[in-house]
Amino acid sequence: MISFDEAYQIVLQHKKDFGSEYIPLQKGIGRILRENWSADRDLPPYNRVTMDGIAILYEGAKKDIPLKIEGVAAAGSEQMTLQNIDSCLEVMTGAILPNNTDTVIRYEDLTIKNGTATINLDFKKGQNIHTKGSDRKQGDLLISEFTKLSPAEIGVGASIGRSEILVSKLPTILIISTGDELVNINQQPLAHQIRKSNVYRIESTLKAIGVKVETAHLNDDLEEIVEKLKDYISTFDVLILSGGVSKGKFDFLPEALEKVGVQKHFHKVAQRPGKPFWFGSHPDGCTVFALPGNPVSSFMCTQVYFLDWLNVSIGLPPITRPKIVLAEDFTFKPDLDYFLVAKLSYGDDGKLLATPKAGNGSGDLANLVDADAFLRLPRGRNEFKMGEVFPLVFYR
């Protein structure tokens, strides 16, 4: 059995690069950019009017003296030219600033009457104009490779004409439930059966970050498991299995994975929940996360190990784990890293607090609903005091 820190580092060391692919910009949300984006022209590309009003030449206009309105410049129309310096042009927000003008006065500061505009307030030269190239110059780097795309980046991409974008390719993933005791969610379980839940919990975790997955089930039959694993390993980049990795007489996965040529990197970690966690990889490229069957265990391992492995594989750093204040004393005696289920709230001082929701062990899946995160309590001590801070694994 190895420590949590050892297991975590081994998982990250076995990251994979799944290559890159072009996709439409509209499907880029949450994806990892694999190219640099530079401005294809100045931003903004022209002196842009930022207020509805009139455009004037500063030297030719004065407060309280009517200016003849020569015309109207709309957004999207070609650039107009002011013919007389003691006149003005009406301009709309987004329009290109007319030639022979350098200042915009908003309608709220004007009196419009009989084809003239009178400025009612003092004004400054150059006001209400978004000058050409003031945001970025043509050729300036806008978005760097390995950026995770949010709506902000999607908007920038659209503005520079990136209809197709190069992003990290996501792995093909199969989530596999195991065990004869499991039935489908639309079935009425017998007294000795339970409905599948782990596969849906893991699947929804990945779908929430835009990863497509498939699912399958393995019965407790060694020959069947071996035959199906051969096919799965040759088809998918990643297998995430739930159950069948402990010491029970029907926990066939470690033996079956060995039979199909998956190299074991470790089995069993000094942690709770998730002690039986098995991790390995096949020479042909498939990575295998064989998680414990208890629901809290499989969920924690997905959040802590798999999501960080996926991040580093597609070009991101591991997920940042903020340290949060423990809201009350807690005792845990085994010499294990303990991932405490916790409810988050704000204290009177505005600090985020984590209140223990220990529940009834790693089989208490309902306890996850009453909480928001795991708080990692390090091994080597038994007492954890209110006010101490520990790393948080947020799952909401």
DAKAWO-V620162 format. One record per backbone hydrogen bond with DSSP energy under -1.0 kcal/mol. NH is the residue of the N-H (numbers start at 1). CO is the residue of the C=O. E is the energy in kcal/mol with one decimal. If there is no record, write none. Layout:
nh = {NH,NH}
co = {CO,CO}
e = {E,E}
//
This chain:
nh = {2,7,8,9,10,11,12,13,15,21,23,25,27,28,30,31,33,34,37,39,43,48,49,50,53,54,55,56,60,64,65,67,69,70,73,77,82,87,88,89,90,91,92,94,95,97,99,101,102,103,104,105,107,109,110,111,113,116,117,118,120,127,130,133,134,135,136,139,140,142,143,146,147,149,154,155,156,157,158,159,160,161,162,163,165,167,168,169,174,175,176,177,178,179,182,183,187,193,194,196,201,202,203,204,205,206,207,208,209,210,211,214,216,218,221,225,226,227,228,229,230,231,232,233,234,236,237,238,239,240,241,242,243,251,252,253,256,257,258,259,260,261,262,263,265,266,268,269,270,271,272,277,278,279,280,281,282,285,287,288,289,290,291,296,298,299,300,301,302,303,304,305,306,307,309,310,311,312,313,314,316,324,325,326,327,330,332,336,337,338,339,340,340,342,343,345,347,350,353,354,355,357,364,365,368,369,371,372,373,374,375,376,377,384,387,388,390,392,393,395}
co = {268,3,4,5,6,7,8,9,12,167,165,163,24,25,149,28,147,166,143,140,136,130,95,128,91,105,89,103,57,119,62,117,115,88,90,74,99,84,68,55,71,53,73,49,92,47,80,98,56,56,127,54,52,106,107,118,116,113,67,111,109,124,48,44,131,43,43,39,137,37,37,33,144,31,150,151,152,153,154,155,156,158,157,161,23,21,32,19,238,214,240,216,242,218,179,194,184,190,181,183,197,198,199,200,201,202,203,204,206,207,206,173,175,177,219,221,222,223,224,225,226,227,228,229,230,232,172,172,287,174,289,176,291,248,250,244,252,253,254,255,256,258,257,281,279,279,277,275,2,269,337,274,290,266,288,263,286,282,237,280,239,278,241,362,294,295,296,297,298,299,300,301,301,302,305,306,307,308,309,310,311,390,352,388,354,384,382,334,270,377,272,338,375,373,355,353,351,347,345,325,343,341,361,363,365,366,368,342,342,393,340,391,338,330,326,385,324,322,374,372}
e = {-1.8,-2.5,-3.0,-2.1,-2.3,-2.3,-2.1,-2.3,-1.3,-2.3,-2.3,-2.4,-1.9,-2.2,-3.5,-2.4,-2.7,-3.0,-2.9,-2.4,-2.9,-2.9,-2.8,-2.0,-2.6,-2.5,-3.1,-2.7,-1.7,-2.9,-1.3,-2.2,-2.5,-3.2,-3.4,-1.8,-2.3,-1.7,-2.6,-1.7,-2.7,-2.6,-1.9,-3.1,-2.3,-3.0,-2.9,-1.1,-2.7,-1.6,-1.7,-2.7,-2.1,-1.8,-2.0,-1.8,-2.4,-1.5,-2.4,-2.3,-2.6,-1.6,-3.2,-2.2,-2.0,-2.2,-1.8,-2.7,-2.5,-3.3,-1.6,-3.6,-1.0,-3.0,-2.2,-2.2,-1.7,-2.8,-2.2,-1.9,-1.2,-1.4,-2.9,-1.6,-2.9,-2.6,-2.6,-2.7,-2.3,-2.9,-3.1,-2.3,-1.1,-1.9,-1.1,-1.9,-1.8,-1.9,-2.7,-2.5,-2.4,-2.8,-2.1,-2.4,-1.5,-1.9,-2.6,-1.8,-1.1,-1.7,-2.4,-2.2,-2.0,-2.5,-2.3,-2.7,-2.6,-2.3,-2.4,-2.6,-1.9,-1.2,-2.6,-2.9,-1.3,-2.5,-1.2,-2.0,-2.5,-2.7,-2.7,-2.1,-2.8,-1.6,-1.5,-1.4,-2.8,-3.1,-1.6,-2.1,-1.6,-1.4,-2.6,-2.8,-2.9,-1.6,-2.7,-2.4,-3.1,-2.6,-2.4,-1.6,-2.8,-2.4,-2.2,-1.9,-3.1,-2.5,-2.6,-3.1,-3.0,-2.7,-3.2,-2.3,-2.4,-2.1,-2.4,-2.4,-1.8,-2.2,-2.8,-2.0,-1.8,-2.2,-2.4,-2.8,-2.1,-2.3,-1.8,-1.7,-3.0,-2.8,-1.4,-3.2,-2.8,-2.8,-2.4,-2.1,-2.1,-2.8,-2.9,-1.0,-2.7,-2.9,-2.7,-1.9,-2.9,-1.9,-3.9,-2.8,-3.1,-3.3,-1.6,-1.8,-1.2,-1.1,-1.1,-2.9,-1.8,-2.5,-2.8,-2.6,-3.4,-2.6,-2.8,-2.1,-2.1,-2.5,-3.4,-2.3}
//
